[in-house]
């Protein structure tokens, strides 16, 4: 009977933590890229037990600079994978890795760590008509 109570307590605790993390993730605001003086758009993403912000907004057709600041040594966060980027990137521990590219197609694109445990989204908006 004691083992059953322990198992139920562990399962209940895990469920509560999972729900709490899901709520916190939904509340994470997106970060719109900042325009630099050279016209490029730039966003800094902190990599530490996940991505912050975990939603980045970019404009199609404008060169982008994503600065992934990996402040941990967890092997899970070493590899950055995204279908929008031209390749995967190795993020140096306790350092910043700069990813430069120009998003061309509007849409929402997932990015993850190598194991898929950390996840985020890049939202590419169509460039407004001039």
N, C-alpha and C positions, 0 to 999 in steps of 0.2 A: 504494500500500500504506500509506503514512504517513497519508493522509487517512482510510482505513478504520479504522486504529488510533485515530485521534483521535475519529472518530464513535463508535466502540465505547466509548471511555473516557468521553465525554460522556454517552452513553445510560446506561451503567452507573452513573455518578455521580448522574445524575438519578433513577434507580431507587432507589438507596440512600437518597438524601435523602427521597424520597417515602415509602418504607417507614418510615424513622425518624420522620418527622412523623406518620404514621398511628399508630405505637406511642405516641408522646408524647400525642397527642390522646386515645387510649383511656385513658391513665392519668390524665387530668385529672379530678380529683374534682368531683363536683357540689357545689353550694353550696345548702344549705337556707336559706330566708329566715329572718331574725331578726325576732321579734315586737317591736314598739315599744310604748311605754307607752300609746299611743292605740289599740292593737289591730291596727294595720296591719302588714303583713309587708314587709320591706325587704331588698334585695340590691344590692350594688355590683358592677358588671361593668367591668373594665378593657378598654379597646379600644386595642390596640396590636399590630399584625400578627396580628390575630385577637381572640377574646373570651376573657377569663379571669375567672371560670370560664366554660366553654362549655356548661355544663349547670346550670340553675337550677331548684330545686324550690320550688313554691308550693302553697298550700292553696286549694281552691275556695271561693268565697263570702267570702273575706277580702280587703279592699282591699290592693293591692300597690303598692309603690314600687320601681321599678327605676332605679338610678342608673348610667347609662352614662358612664364617665369616659374620654373619647377623648383619649389622650395622643400623638396624631400628626396629621399633616396630609395623609396619604395620601387621595386623592379616593375610593378604593374604600370606605373606612370611613365616609364622610360620611352615607350613607343607611342607616337601620335599617328592615328590612321583616320583619313577622311576621304570620301569619294570625290569631293570638290577639289582637293589639293592634288598637284601633279605627282606626288609620291608620299610615302610615309616618312616620318621624321623621328630621329632619336633626340630626345630632350635630355640635355646634360643635367645631372643632379646639382641642386643649389646654384643654378645659373639660368640665364635667359637664352632661349633659342628663338631666332627671328625667322618667320616664314613669310616670304613675299610671293604674291601671285595676283592675277587680275581675275576676279569672278566675272564670268561672261553670261551666265544663264540664271535668271531669277528662280528661286525655289528654296526649300529647306533641306539642308544637308547635315547629316549626323557626323560627329567626330567622336572617337573613342580612344581609350588606351589600348595597348596591344591585347589585353585579355577581355576587353569589353566591359570591365567593371566600372570605369569612369566614363561618362558620356556627356556630350553637349551638342548644341546645334548652331549652325551658321545659317542665318536667314539672309538671303540675297534678294533685295528689292530692285524692281525695275528702275532705271534712271528716269527721273522726272523729265517731261518734255520741256525744252527751253523755249 
